[in-house]
Amino acid sequence: MSCTGEEVAEWYSCYSIDIFKYIYLLINDYQQAEDLTQETFVRAYKNYDSFEGRSNPKTWLFSIARNITFDYLRKKKTINVIKELLKRKSVTSPLPEETLQVKEESDYLVTAINKLKKSHRDVIILRKIKGFSIRETSEVLNWTESKVKSTLPRALLSLEKEIQKGGYFCEQSV
């Protein structure tokens, strides 16, 4: 298969925002997330011939994004995950006390997720935050579907334990 660039440009239109958000959740650096998103699509263009069409383009691109991001993180030796996970949307403006509480909970959640082992972070981000299916998650992580199914409950339990260590109540939502 030869790439004229049109298909990758179409993928960029469809998936660049989601890929940017995914990378941003992993590194919490807006500018670097933009750069890594661009690098994802450059790599997709350069390696278009290796795309066999067995998976959908979205999961292939997320796999590239994941690899590029973890290469970046390995070089930087830092991990920052999910700064704005708990943004609550409401019809009315929240009171300042509510805003402060949400920020504190968000910061604690980021800390709790950062304390999880990498496989647990990955599966929580993809399944629960990004809303990927079990199959899509297995393709991005290069796992079997059964590994995704068995890892997610353990990851959520680990997250719940980390949250409870901080004195926050955690509702289970498996």
NORPEZI-V581377 format. One record per run of one state. SS is the DSSP state (H for helix, E for strand, - for the rest). FROM is the first residue (numbers start at 1). LEN is the number of residues. If there is no record, write none. Layout:
# NORPEZI-V581377
SS:FROM:LEN, SS:FROM:LEN
This chain:
# NORPEZI-V581377
-:1:5, H:6:22, -:28:2, H:30:17, -:47:1, H:48:3, -:51:6, H:57:20, -:77:19, H:96:20, -:116:2, H:118:12, -:130:4, H:134:8, -:142:3, H:145:21, -:166:9
